[in-house]
């Protein structure tokens, strides 16, 4: 698998020549100002919840790429009203079979509303399983015991977790979450975009290291095989 980071909680994972793009929020992010969203490839766009900082560029990238957009039922209906037809609705606990593997929509502890204030359904995360490896994107969430269930029945190669605190888990809770899911390789997201979620990257990395784990903090536009 190959992962590319686009800032905040937006990243893509390439599996079997298919590009999965998660939570597109690029245009308003000053840290990602050099990225041209018209050049981003996506076969699938996965939306964890409806907040602006996770869905802002979905309409434009969706129209540019004709990617299939996968999210909860309410967000998919919102997108249909905006003229996006290539969608697939899910809900907590459901699994969807695709040509590269499977996607499961799992619980997250957060809130969810659309940019226009309408109801955004239940927030969630995604577990992706394939012959090339398995990973878990928690979406925006606090620490929850539900994560233990994922660690009990799926062997994960890595997980993507928010670490910016205030709105989501911080570093200390993300370390506990990595214990729950039995995964020691964590890619940190949802930090430094706004002053209120600024972290000390060196301190965060050291905390994970002291816990016997690896925290990967990718530069924006960095691509890495993982």
C-alpha positions, 0 to 999 in steps of 0.5 A, a space after each residue: 500500500 502507498 499513502 499520500 498525506 494532503 494535510 489535516 485528516 485528508 490522505 489517500 491510500 493506493 491499493 491494487 491500483 485503486 486510490 482511496 481518498 479520505 476526508 477531503 479538506 484541502 482548499 481552505 487549509 493554508 498549510 496545503 495551499 500548494 496542492 492543486 485539487 484538480 490533480 488529485 486522483 480518486 477512485 473512491 472518496 470516503 467521508 467519516 462525518 459531515 464537518 466542513 474540515 472533512 468534506 469541503 472539497 468532496 463535491 469538486 473532487 467527486 465531479 472531477 474524478 467521478 469517484 464513488 463516494 462512500 459515507 453514512 446514509 445521511 451524508 450520501 443523501 446530502 451529496 445526492 441533493 448536490 448532484 453527486 450520483 456515484 455514491 454508496 451509503 453505509 451505517 455503523 457495523 456494515 461491510 461493503 465488498 469492492 474489487 480491492 477488498 472490503 470497507 467496514 464502517 465503524 463507530 466513532 465518538 464525535 458529532 456530525 453536521 453538514 456545512 449548511 447545518 443539516 443533520 450529518 448522521 452518525 460519525 464513523 471510521 473505516 476499516 479497510 481489508 485487502 490482500 495488500 494489508 489492513 488499516 483502520 482510520 478512526 475518523 474524528 473520535 475520542 478514546 472509546 472501548 469499542 476500539 478493542 473489538 477491532 483489535 480482537 478480530 482484525 490484524 492491522 498493519 497501521 492505523 490513522 488517528 487524530 492526535 490534535 486534542 481539543 476536538 478529538 483524542 490527543 497523543 496520550 489517548 491515541 497511545 491507549 487507542 493503539 493498545 486497544 487495537 493491537 497496532 503499534 504503527 500509527 499515522 497521526 492526523 488532525 493536528 496543527 491545522 488550527 492554533 487550538 490543535 497545535 502539537 509539539 511533534 517531537 514530544 508526540 513522537 517521543 511519547 509513542 517511542 517510549 510506549 514502544 510504538 511508532 508515530 508517523 507524521 507525514 509532511 503534506 504531499 509526502 508519499 510513503 510505501 507502508 
